[in-house]
């Protein structure tokens, strides 16, 4: 059975990388939720995917003179003052509002949703007996040298976080090796397929688990890697027929924007 991993939370049903999306992932039955680490100008650890705040917040309206609105140029308090939910209601990025899957009450509750801190995400995960896959992303200027691994591990230690509830993933594999050296209790997963067109680079297969771009792999390749003792997860798998065929090929996990669809697949091997 393939695990269902909610990409940036259940982002088709709630504003991505918010606590609302994390709660929705848990509600619809996702096995765990995936999210992205970002760092503010004053070292605050937050959840954000894009380098720019434009798409998922009201930063342009609130701070009109701060172009290009890169998150590393804003303090934690400034980012916490933003509305990270109204854009979802206004744009309906996955058509789930139009389809009736998101109620009026839910839409109104999303307005004013905050950009979460990593601490909030970890506490939610711990208190709900859930599991989180945190992607460590390369940081834009001027925070390129920020000690990402050191700070995440320090927060885990301070919160006394159950390590089995945490997976750390990254396209920057040296960070994963640093984590393995400093706290081998934490599972790491190597992301591959940053480019949408270049062939997947598995390197020397030195990691136990790889999270690969689904559009760059087929069932035969999946089986060949699994036969070498490697665990494979795929991103981002949204269509039911793709979920079925990849699960049948033996992938361990499916990272999806539609975790709610897993329960709709009758007689599938998930």
C-alpha contacts under 8 A as a table, 3 or more apart, distances in Angstrom:
res1	aa1	res2	aa2	distance
1	X	247	X	7.00
1	X	252	X	7.18
1	X	269	X	5.81
1	X	270	X	4.47
2	X	247	X	5.75
2	X	250	X	7.63
2	X	251	X	6.25
2	X	252	X	4.75
2	X	253	X	4.73
2	X	254	X	6.57
2	X	269	X	7.64
2	X	270	X	5.05
3	X	30	X	7.77
3	X	31	X	5.89
3	X	32	X	7.97
3	X	252	X	6.13
3	X	253	X	4.33
3	X	254	X	6.16
3	X	270	X	7.24
4	X	30	X	5.18
4	X	31	X	5.30
4	X	32	X	6.91
4	X	253	X	5.91
4	X	254	X	5.25
4	X	255	X	6.34
4	X	256	X	7.22
4	X	259	X	6.29
4	X	262	X	7.24
5	X	30	X	5.83
5	X	31	X	5.94
5	X	32	X	5.11
5	X	33	X	5.35
5	X	34	X	6.45
5	X	253	X	6.70
5	X	254	X	5.81
5	X	255	X	4.56
5	X	256	X	6.15
5	X	259	X	6.94
6	X	9	X	4.81
6	X	10	X	5.26
6	X	11	X	7.68
6	X	25	X	5.95
6	X	30	X	5.99
6	X	31	X	7.84
6	X	32	X	6.36
6	X	33	X	4.54
6	X	34	X	5.74
6	X	255	X	5.97
6	X	256	X	5.47
6	X	257	X	6.10
6	X	258	X	7.20
6	X	259	X	5.59
7	X	10	X	6.35
7	X	11	X	6.71
7	X	33	X	6.41
7	X	34	X	5.08
7	X	35	X	6.70
7	X	236	X	7.60
7	X	255	X	5.60
7	X	256	X	5.15
7	X	257	X	5.14
8	X	11	X	5.96
8	X	16	X	5.26
8	X	17	X	4.83
8	X	18	X	8.00
8	X	21	X	7.31
8	X	22	X	7.80
8	X	33	X	6.86
8	X	34	X	5.12
8	X	35	X	4.42
8	X	36	X	7.09
8	X	257	X	7.58
9	X	14	X	7.91
9	X	16	X	6.02
9	X	17	X	5.94
9	X	18	X	7.38
9	X	21	X	4.53
9	X	22	X	4.65
9	X	23	X	7.85
9	X	24	X	7.24
9	X	25	X	5.54
9	X	33	X	5.37
9	X	34	X	6.04
9	X	35	X	6.65
9	X	257	X	7.65
10	X	13	X	5.67
10	X	14	X	6.20
10	X	16	X	7.05
10	X	21	X	4.98
10	X	22	X	6.57
10	X	24	X	5.84
10	X	25	X	4.75
10	X	33	X	7.88
10	X	257	X	5.92
10	X	258	X	6.45
10	X	259	X	6.39
11	X	14	X	5.09
11	X	15	X	5.67
11	X	16	X	4.50
11	X	17	X	7.49
11	X	21	X	5.91
11	X	257	X	5.59
11	X	258	X	7.45
12	X	15	X	7.68
12	X	16	X	7.85
12	X	93	X	7.22
12	X	94	X	5.38
12	X	95	X	7.87
12	X	96	X	6.49
12	X	257	X	5.66
12	X	258	X	6.02
13	X	21	X	7.17
13	X	24	X	7.29
13	X	96	X	6.41
13	X	97	X	7.87
13	X	101	X	7.29
13	X	102	X	6.36
13	X	258	X	8.00
14	X	18	X	7.93
14	X	20	X	6.17
14	X	21	X	4.87
14	X	24	X	7.13
14	X	85	X	8.00
14	X	88	X	7.12
14	X	110	X	7.41
15	X	18	X	6.08
15	X	20	X	6.97
15	X	21	X	5.93
15	X	56	X	7.86
15	X	84	X	7.18
15	X	85	X	5.47
15	X	87	X	7.88
15	X	88	X	5.47
15	X	110	X	7.29
16	X	21	X	5.84
17	X	21	X	6.33
17	X	22	X	7.35
17	X	35	X	5.94
17	X	36	X	7.27
17	X	47	X	5.89
17	X	48	X	6.23
17	X	49	X	7.55
17	X	115	X	7.56
17	X	116	X	7.60
18	X	21	X	5.25
18	X	22	X	6.48
18	X	47	X	7.43
18	X	84	X	7.63
18	X	113	X	7.26
18	X	114	X	6.97
18	X	115	X	6.04
18	X	116	X	5.87
19	X	22	X	4.86
19	X	23	X	6.07
19	X	116	X	6.54
19	X	121	X	7.10
20	X	23	X	5.17
20	X	24	X	6.14
20	X	110	X	7.44
20	X	113	X	7.70
21	X	24	X	5.02
21	X	25	X	6.13
22	X	25	X	5.10
22	X	26	X	6.48
22	X	33	X	6.58
23	X	26	X	5.22
23	X	27	X	6.15
24	X	27	X	4.82
24	X	28	X	6.16
25	X	28	X	5.47
25	X	29	X	6.40
25	X	30	X	5.40
25	X	32	X	7.56
25	X	33	X	6.54
25	X	259	X	6.93
26	X	29	X	5.31
26	X	30	X	5.71
26	X	31	X	7.55
26	X	32	X	7.44
26	X	33	X	7.87
26	X	130	X	7.73
27	X	30	X	7.67
28	X	259	X	6.89
28	X	260	X	5.43
29	X	259	X	7.36
29	X	260	X	7.19
30	X	33	X	6.98
30	X	259	X	5.69
30	X	260	X	7.52
31	X	130	X	7.79
31	X	131	X	7.48
32	X	130	X	6.37
32	X	131	X	4.89
32	X	132	X	5.69
32	X	133	X	7.27
33	X	131	X	6.60
33	X	132	X	5.11
33	X	133	X	6.12
34	X	132	X	5.79
34	X	133	X	4.49
34	X	134	X	5.85
34	X	135	X	7.41
34	X	255	X	7.89
35	X	47	X	6.80
35	X	48	X	7.84
35	X	49	X	7.85
35	X	132	X	7.56
35	X	133	X	6.38
35	X	134	X	5.19
35	X	135	X	6.16
36	X	47	X	5.39
36	X	48	X	5.64
36	X	49	X	5.52
36	X	134	X	5.69
36	X	135	X	4.79
36	X	136	X	6.45
36	X	137	X	7.02
37	X	45	X	6.84
37	X	46	X	5.94
37	X	47	X	4.95
37	X	48	X	6.16
37	X	49	X	7.40
37	X	118	X	7.36
37	X	134	X	6.66
37	X	135	X	6.07
37	X	136	X	5.46
37	X	137	X	6.34
38	X	45	X	5.99
38	X	46	X	5.20
38	X	47	X	5.59
38	X	48	X	5.54
38	X	49	X	7.35
38	X	71	X	7.73
38	X	136	X	7.87
38	X	137	X	7.12
38	X	139	X	7.10
39	X	42	X	7.94
39	X	43	X	5.71
39	X	44	X	5.39
39	X	45	X	4.82
39	X	46	X	5.94
39	X	71	X	7.39
39	X	72	X	6.19
39	X	139	X	7.43
39	X	143	X	7.64
40	X	43	X	5.17
40	X	44	X	4.95
40	X	45	X	6.67
40	X	46	X	7.34
40	X	71	X	6.04
40	X	72	X	4.68
40	X	73	X	6.82
40	X	74	X	5.84
40	X	75	X	5.40
40	X	76	X	5.65
41	X	44	X	7.31
41	X	71	X	7.55
41	X	72	X	4.74
41	X	73	X	5.23
41	X	74	X	5.38
41	X	75	X	5.06
41	X	76	X	7.31
41	X	142	X	7.97
41	X	143	X	7.23
42	X	74	X	7.91
42	X	75	X	5.50
42	X	76	X	6.67
43	X	76	X	7.77
43	X	146	X	7.96
44	X	75	X	7.57
44	X	76	X	5.57
44	X	117	X	7.56
45	X	117	X	5.78
45	X	118	X	5.44
45	X	119	X	7.70
46	X	115	X	6.99
46	X	116	X	5.76
46	X	117	X	4.13
46	X	118	X	5.00
47	X	115	X	6.56
47	X	116	X	5.77
47	X	117	X	6.19
47	X	118	X	6.25
48	X	51	X	7.79
48	X	115	X	7.50
50	X	53	X	6.80
50	X	55	X	7.90
51	X	70	X	5.49
51	X	71	X	6.15
51	X	72	X	8.00
51	X	139	X	7.94
51	X	140	X	6.76
52	X	55	X	7.32
52	X	68	X	6.78
52	X	69	X	5.33
52	X	70	X	4.25
52	X	71	X	5.85
53	X	56	X	6.05
53	X	57	X	5.74
53	X	58	X	7.80
53	X	59	X	6.19
53	X	69	X	5.62
53	X	70	X	6.10
53	X	71	X	6.01
54	X	57	X	5.87
54	X	58	X	6.88
54	X	59	X	6.18
54	X	60	X	6.38
54	X	69	X	6.59
55	X	87	X	7.55
56	X	84	X	5.67
56	X	85	X	7.32
56	X	87	X	6.03
56	X	88	X	7.58
57	X	82	X	6.26
57	X	83	X	5.43
57	X	84	X	4.39
57	X	85	X	7.05
57	X	86	X	7.65
57	X	87	X	6.57
58	X	61	X	5.50
58	X	62	X	6.19
58	X	82	X	6.12
58	X	83	X	5.69
58	X	84	X	6.97
58	X	87	X	7.62
59	X	62	X	5.01
59	X	63	X	5.47
59	X	64	X	7.34
59	X	69	X	7.00
59	X	82	X	6.40
59	X	83	X	7.98
60	X	63	X	5.34
60	X	64	X	4.88
60	X	65	X	7.91
60	X	66	X	7.64
60	X	67	X	7.78
60	X	69	X	7.32
61	X	64	X	5.50
62	X	82	X	7.52
63	X	66	X	5.76
64	X	67	X	7.20
66	X	69	X	5.49
67	X	70	X	7.63
69	X	73	X	7.18
69	X	74	X	7.92
70	X	73	X	5.70
70	X	74	X	7.41
70	X	140	X	7.76
71	X	74	X	5.47
71	X	79	X	7.76
72	X	75	X	7.68
72	X	139	X	7.80
72	X	140	X	6.71
72	X	141	X	6.88
72	X	142	X	6.80
72	X	143	X	6.50
73	X	142	X	7.71
74	X	78	X	6.05
74	X	79	X	6.39
75	X	78	X	5.17
75	X	79	X	6.31
76	X	79	X	5.20
76	X	80	X	6.03
77	X	80	X	5.02
77	X	81	X	6.27
78	X	81	X	5.20
78	X	82	X	6.99
79	X	82	X	5.43
79	X	115	X	6.87
80	X	114	X	6.01
80	X	115	X	5.92
80	X	116	X	7.71
81	X	114	X	7.38
82	X	112	X	7.56
82	X	114	X	6.49
82	X	115	X	7.29
83	X	86	X	6.50
83	X	111	X	6.88
83	X	112	X	4.56
83	X	113	X	5.67
83	X	114	X	5.83
83	X	115	X	7.65
84	X	87	X	6.96
84	X	111	X	7.58
84	X	112	X	6.41
84	X	113	X	5.19
84	X	114	X	5.36
84	X	115	X	5.84
85	X	88	X	5.66
85	X	89	X	7.04
85	X	110	X	4.87
85	X	111	X	4.89
85	X	112	X	5.73
85	X	113	X	4.78
85	X	114	X	7.27
86	X	89	X	5.16
86	X	90	X	6.19
86	X	110	X	6.29
86	X	111	X	4.50
86	X	112	X	6.56
86	X	113	X	7.64
87	X	90	X	5.04
87	X	91	X	5.92
88	X	91	X	5.36
88	X	92	X	5.39
88	X	93	X	6.57
88	X	110	X	7.91
89	X	92	X	5.61
89	X	97	X	7.72
89	X	107	X	5.93
89	X	110	X	7.38
89	X	111	X	7.58
92	X	95	X	5.27
92	X	96	X	6.64
92	X	97	X	5.94
92	X	98	X	7.42
93	X	96	X	7.83
94	X	97	X	7.96
95	X	98	X	5.32
95	X	99	X	6.24
96	X	99	X	4.91
96	X	100	X	6.30
96	X	101	X	5.29
96	X	102	X	6.22
97	X	100	X	5.28
97	X	101	X	5.83
97	X	102	X	4.93
97	X	103	X	7.33
98	X	101	X	7.67
99	X	102	X	7.85
100	X	103	X	6.59
102	X	106	X	6.29
102	X	107	X	6.78
103	X	106	X	5.13
103	X	107	X	6.26
104	X	107	X	5.04
104	X	108	X	6.26
105	X	108	X	5.29
105	X	109	X	6.27
106	X	109	X	5.03
106	X	110	X	6.32
107	X	110	X	5.25
107	X	111	X	6.99
108	X	111	X	5.60
109	X	112	X	7.66
109	X	113	X	7.68
110	X	113	X	5.40
116	X	120	X	6.30
116	X	121	X	6.94
117	X	120	X	5.26
117	X	121	X	6.56
118	X	121	X	4.96
118	X	122	X	6.16
119	X	122	X	5.15
119	X	123	X	6.09
119	X	155	X	7.32
120	X	123	X	5.17
120	X	124	X	6.08
121	X	124	X	5.23
121	X	125	X	6.19
122	X	125	X	5.06
122	X	126	X	6.14
122	X	132	X	7.78
122	X	156	X	7.95
122	X	161	X	7.45
123	X	126	X	5.12
123	X	127	X	5.97
123	X	159	X	7.72
124	X	127	X	5.24
124	X	128	X	6.05
124	X	130	X	7.99
125	X	128	X	5.48
125	X	129	X	6.14
125	X	130	X	4.81
125	X	131	X	5.88
125	X	132	X	6.61
125	X	165	X	7.37
126	X	129	X	5.31
126	X	130	X	6.28
126	X	131	X	7.72
126	X	161	X	6.78
126	X	162	X	7.18
126	X	165	X	7.23
127	X	130	X	7.66
129	X	165	X	7.82
130	X	165	X	6.54
131	X	164	X	7.74
131	X	165	X	4.36
131	X	166	X	5.93
131	X	167	X	7.80
132	X	165	X	6.21
132	X	166	X	5.21
132	X	167	X	6.14
133	X	166	X	6.13
133	X	167	X	4.54
133	X	168	X	5.76
133	X	169	X	6.84
134	X	166	X	7.47
134	X	167	X	6.16
134	X	168	X	4.99
134	X	169	X	6.07
135	X	168	X	5.93
135	X	169	X	4.66
135	X	170	X	5.31
136	X	148	X	7.54
136	X	168	X	6.99
136	X	169	X	6.14
136	X	170	X	5.11
136	X	171	X	7.92
136	X	172	X	7.92
137	X	170	X	6.37
137	X	171	X	7.36
137	X	172	X	7.52
138	X	144	X	7.02
138	X	172	X	7.32
139	X	143	X	5.89
139	X	144	X	5.08
139	X	146	X	7.96
140	X	143	X	6.06
140	X	144	X	5.88
141	X	144	X	5.66
142	X	145	X	7.96
143	X	146	X	5.39
147	X	150	X	5.43
147	X	151	X	6.19
148	X	151	X	5.40
148	X	152	X	6.21
149	X	152	X	5.27
149	X	153	X	6.10
149	X	175	X	6.61
149	X	178	X	7.45
149	X	179	X	6.80
150	X	153	X	5.35
150	X	154	X	6.10
151	X	154	X	5.01
151	X	155	X	6.23
152	X	155	X	5.18
152	X	156	X	6.31
153	X	156	X	5.06
153	X	157	X	6.21
154	X	157	X	5.10
154	X	158	X	6.12
155	X	158	X	5.01
155	X	159	X	6.11
156	X	159	X	5.32
156	X	160	X	6.00
156	X	161	X	5.20
156	X	163	X	7.95
157	X	160	X	4.97
157	X	161	X	6.48
158	X	161	X	7.78
161	X	165	X	7.67
162	X	165	X	5.63
162	X	166	X	7.39
163	X	166	X	5.37
163	X	185	X	6.27
163	X	186	X	5.60
164	X	167	X	7.70
164	X	185	X	7.50
164	X	186	X	6.78
164	X	187	X	7.58
166	X	186	X	6.58
166	X	187	X	7.02
167	X	186	X	6.41
167	X	187	X	5.02
167	X	188	X	5.65
167	X	189	X	7.21
168	X	176	X	7.52
168	X	186	X	7.38
168	X	187	X	6.45
168	X	188	X	4.88
168	X	189	X	6.36
169	X	176	X	7.13
169	X	188	X	5.52
169	X	189	X	4.60
169	X	190	X	5.74
169	X	191	X	6.46
170	X	173	X	6.27
170	X	175	X	7.46
170	X	176	X	7.03
170	X	189	X	6.94
170	X	190	X	5.71
170	X	191	X	5.36
171	X	190	X	6.24
171	X	191	X	4.66
171	X	192	X	6.18
171	X	194	X	7.17
172	X	175	X	6.00
172	X	176	X	7.37
172	X	190	X	7.99
172	X	191	X	7.97
173	X	176	X	5.09
173	X	177	X	6.55
173	X	190	X	6.36
174	X	177	X	5.12
174	X	178	X	6.23
175	X	178	X	4.97
175	X	179	X	6.26
176	X	179	X	5.05
176	X	180	X	6.24
176	X	188	X	6.11
176	X	189	X	7.59
176	X	190	X	7.40
177	X	180	X	4.99
177	X	181	X	6.23
178	X	181	X	5.15
178	X	182	X	6.18
179	X	182	X	5.14
179	X	183	X	5.68
179	X	184	X	6.89
179	X	186	X	7.43
179	X	188	X	7.73
180	X	183	X	5.55
180	X	184	X	4.58
180	X	185	X	7.83
180	X	186	X	7.19
180	X	188	X	7.54
181	X	184	X	6.18
183	X	186	X	6.07
184	X	187	X	7.40
188	X	207	X	7.93
188	X	209	X	7.32
189	X	207	X	7.13
189	X	208	X	7.40
189	X	209	X	5.04
189	X	210	X	5.44
189	X	211	X	6.48
190	X	207	X	6.74
190	X	209	X	6.38
190	X	210	X	4.73
190	X	211	X	5.97
191	X	194	X	7.71
191	X	210	X	5.82
191	X	211	X	4.69
191	X	212	X	6.00
192	X	200	X	6.30
192	X	201	X	6.54
192	X	202	X	7.13
192	X	210	X	6.99
192	X	211	X	6.19
192	X	212	X	4.98
192	X	213	X	6.69
193	X	196	X	6.52
193	X	198	X	7.32
193	X	199	X	7.36
193	X	200	X	5.37
193	X	201	X	7.27
193	X	212	X	5.78
193	X	213	X	5.07
193	X	216	X	7.39
194	X	213	X	7.64
195	X	198	X	5.60
196	X	213	X	7.75
196	X	215	X	7.79
196	X	216	X	7.57
197	X	216	X	7.44
199	X	216	X	6.61
200	X	212	X	7.55
200	X	213	X	7.97
200	X	216	X	6.68
200	X	217	X	7.83
202	X	205	X	5.70
203	X	206	X	7.57
205	X	208	X	7.57
205	X	230	X	7.67
207	X	210	X	7.00
207	X	230	X	7.75
208	X	229	X	7.71
208	X	230	X	5.41
208	X	231	X	6.12
209	X	230	X	5.89
209	X	231	X	4.59
209	X	232	X	5.81
209	X	233	X	7.51
210	X	230	X	7.49
210	X	231	X	6.40
210	X	232	X	5.17
210	X	233	X	6.25
211	X	232	X	5.96
211	X	233	X	4.59
211	X	234	X	5.38
211	X	235	X	6.88
212	X	216	X	7.87
212	X	217	X	7.88
212	X	232	X	7.21
212	X	233	X	6.31
212	X	234	X	4.93
212	X	235	X	6.16
213	X	216	X	5.77
213	X	217	X	7.21
213	X	234	X	5.79
213	X	235	X	5.06
213	X	236	X	6.82
214	X	217	X	5.62
214	X	218	X	7.82
214	X	234	X	5.25
214	X	235	X	5.39
214	X	236	X	6.37
214	X	237	X	6.78
215	X	218	X	7.96
217	X	221	X	6.21
217	X	222	X	6.97
218	X	221	X	5.44
218	X	222	X	6.28
219	X	222	X	5.00
219	X	223	X	6.23
219	X	245	X	7.67
219	X	246	X	6.65
219	X	249	X	5.50
220	X	223	X	5.25
220	X	224	X	6.21
220	X	249	X	7.87
221	X	224	X	5.06
221	X	225	X	6.31
222	X	225	X	5.41
222	X	226	X	6.21
222	X	232	X	7.33
222	X	249	X	6.66
222	X	250	X	7.38
222	X	251	X	7.19
223	X	226	X	5.05
223	X	227	X	6.08
223	X	249	X	6.31
223	X	250	X	6.90
224	X	227	X	5.25
224	X	228	X	6.89
225	X	228	X	5.31
225	X	229	X	7.14
225	X	230	X	5.96
225	X	231	X	7.94
225	X	232	X	7.84
226	X	229	X	5.26
226	X	230	X	4.89
226	X	231	X	6.05
226	X	232	X	7.02
226	X	250	X	7.63
227	X	230	X	7.18
231	X	251	X	7.16
231	X	252	X	6.33
232	X	251	X	5.24
232	X	252	X	5.71
232	X	253	X	7.06
233	X	251	X	5.68
233	X	252	X	5.47
233	X	253	X	4.49
233	X	254	X	5.81
233	X	255	X	7.24
234	X	237	X	6.94
234	X	251	X	7.34
234	X	253	X	6.49
234	X	254	X	5.26
234	X	255	X	5.96
235	X	254	X	6.41
235	X	255	X	4.82
235	X	256	X	6.68
236	X	254	X	7.32
236	X	255	X	5.29
236	X	256	X	5.16
236	X	257	X	7.16
237	X	242	X	6.59
237	X	243	X	6.39
237	X	254	X	6.26
237	X	255	X	6.05
237	X	256	X	4.98
237	X	257	X	7.51
238	X	242	X	7.35
238	X	243	X	7.25
238	X	256	X	5.38
238	X	257	X	6.13
238	X	258	X	5.89
239	X	242	X	5.35
239	X	243	X	6.32
240	X	243	X	5.04
240	X	244	X	6.26
240	X	261	X	6.97
240	X	262	X	7.55
240	X	265	X	6.94
241	X	244	X	5.06
241	X	245	X	6.26
242	X	245	X	5.24
242	X	246	X	5.97
243	X	246	X	5.45
243	X	247	X	5.96
243	X	254	X	7.13
243	X	262	X	7.92
244	X	247	X	5.26
244	X	248	X	6.12
244	X	268	X	6.18
244	X	269	X	6.94
244	X	270	X	7.42
245	X	248	X	5.03
245	X	249	X	6.26
246	X	249	X	4.98
246	X	250	X	6.62
246	X	251	X	6.06
247	X	250	X	5.25
247	X	251	X	5.38
247	X	252	X	7.47
247	X	253	X	7.93
247	X	254	X	7.98
247	X	269	X	6.45
247	X	270	X	6.34
248	X	251	X	7.59
248	X	269	X	6.56
251	X	254	X	7.45
256	X	259	X	5.88
258	X	261	X	5.63
258	X	262	X	7.81
259	X	262	X	5.82
260	X	263	X	6.19
260	X	264	X	7.42
261	X	264	X	5.09
261	X	265	X	6.90
262	X	265	X	5.77
262	X	270	X	7.28
263	X	266	X	7.73
265	X	268	X	5.72
